[in-house]
Amino acid sequence: MARLQNKLNWRVFTNKQRNEAIEDLKNAISKTDGYIINFNTFSDLALSLTVEIEEKSIHKLYQKINEVLKISESEPENLNLNSNKDWWIFINFSFGKGKGELKVNVPDVPG
C-alpha cells in the first residue's frame, strides 16, 4: 500500500534581526492562506512551527519565504496545484544573530 505524504520539513535561516525575520515569515504564511497551528521558541537562537496549508499553495509559500529568508530544502516537486488537501509544513527557523539570551520584558499589570 502506498503511503500518502502530506507533510514537509523545511529549515529556514536568517541573519536578520529576530523580530523582523519572524514578521517576514508570518507575512509569507498569511499571504498564501496558511495558518500557524503550533510553535515553540528556543531562546533567540531558533523557533519551530507547524503551518497548515492547502497543497495548491505550497509552491507559493515556498517562493514567498525564499524571497526574504533562506530555505535549505529544494522547492517541492510533484505537488497537485489543484488540490485543496491540507498539508503540514514543519519549519525549523534559525537566527544567525542569536546569542542564546532571549529576555522578554513583561510590563507590570496594575491590580
C-alpha angles and dihedrals in degrees: 000000000000117000114231111223115217103161139067133195118217130181113207124191134188142170091202121111110283098244093046091049092049090051090050091052094045091050092050091051093046094048091054095048094252125144130215104227099172139009141176127194122215105195112281091311102076148356129199124202142170119225124196113207139155115261092240090061099049095092091050091050091049091051094046092051092044090055092065106017139032120259116195095204125076119251109281117259134202096035121150105241090198098050123114090192113133118242131187120225115197109206124194104196117196125193115212094201094053119123100186092251106103112166122186115201112215113198120232112261116215117235 
